[in-house]
């Protein structure tokens, strides 16, 4: 299943709204910790729920700093 970056970011935003009570839009350049204000528990929640939503398994070693980083990894996993 091939998804566009915009579709993936929409999916991440849906997860953030449902599980992190995020209000507002997500943009690729937004930093997860600084801009979304995710602490370790919220980061773990986002990771687990994104895995469930997209049916992928994120690499714990991956360096994911921004929404765009997360979207790119999800795109690669969905296409791979």
C-alpha positions as CSV (number, residue, x, y, z in Angstrom):
1,X,0.0,0.0,0.0
2,X,1.6,3.2,-1.2
3,X,0.7,6.3,0.9
4,X,1.7,9.9,0.2
5,X,3.5,11.9,2.9
6,X,0.3,14.0,3.3
7,X,-1.8,10.9,3.9
8,X,0.7,9.6,6.4
9,X,0.9,13.0,8.3
10,X,-3.0,13.0,8.3
11,X,-2.9,9.6,9.9
12,X,-0.3,10.7,12.5
13,X,-2.4,13.7,13.3
14,X,-5.5,11.5,13.8
15,X,-3.5,9.3,16.2
16,X,-2.2,12.4,18.0
17,X,-5.8,13.8,18.3
18,X,-7.2,10.5,19.6
19,X,-4.5,9.4,22.0
20,X,-2.6,12.6,22.9
21,X,-5.4,15.2,22.8
22,X,-3.4,17.2,20.2
23,X,-5.3,20.1,18.8
24,X,-4.0,21.8,15.7
25,X,-2.3,20.8,12.5
26,X,0.9,18.8,12.1
27,X,3.6,19.9,9.7
28,X,6.6,17.9,8.6
29,X,9.1,20.3,10.2
30,X,7.5,20.1,13.7
31,X,9.7,18.5,16.3
32,X,8.1,15.8,18.4
33,X,9.6,16.8,21.8
34,X,9.9,20.6,21.4
35,X,6.9,21.5,19.3
36,X,4.4,18.7,20.2
37,X,5.7,18.8,23.8
38,X,5.9,15.0,24.0
39,X,7.5,13.5,27.2
40,X,8.7,9.9,27.2
41,X,5.3,8.5,28.0
42,X,3.5,10.5,25.2
43,X,6.3,9.6,22.8
44,X,5.8,5.9,23.6
45,X,2.1,6.2,23.2
46,X,2.5,8.0,19.8
47,X,4.9,5.3,18.6
48,X,2.6,2.4,19.7
49,X,-0.5,3.9,18.3
50,X,1.2,4.9,15.0
51,X,2.3,1.2,14.7
52,X,-1.2,0.1,15.2
53,X,-2.7,2.6,12.9
54,X,-0.4,1.9,10.0
55,X,0.3,-1.7,10.8
56,X,4.1,-1.3,10.9
57,X,6.8,-1.9,13.4
58,X,9.1,1.1,14.1
59,X,12.8,0.5,14.8
60,X,13.6,1.5,18.3
61,X,17.1,2.7,17.1
62,X,15.7,5.0,14.4
63,X,16.4,8.7,15.0
64,X,13.0,10.3,14.8
65,X,13.1,14.0,15.7
66,X,10.3,15.5,13.5
67,X,6.9,14.6,12.2
68,X,8.5,14.4,8.7
69,X,11.1,11.9,10.0
70,X,8.3,9.7,11.3
71,X,6.3,10.1,8.1
72,X,9.3,9.1,6.0
73,X,10.0,6.0,8.1
74,X,6.3,5.0,7.9
75,X,6.3,5.5,4.1
76,X,9.4,3.3,3.7
77,X,7.9,0.6,5.9
78,X,4.6,0.6,4.0
79,X,6.3,0.6,0.6
80,X,8.8,-2.1,1.7
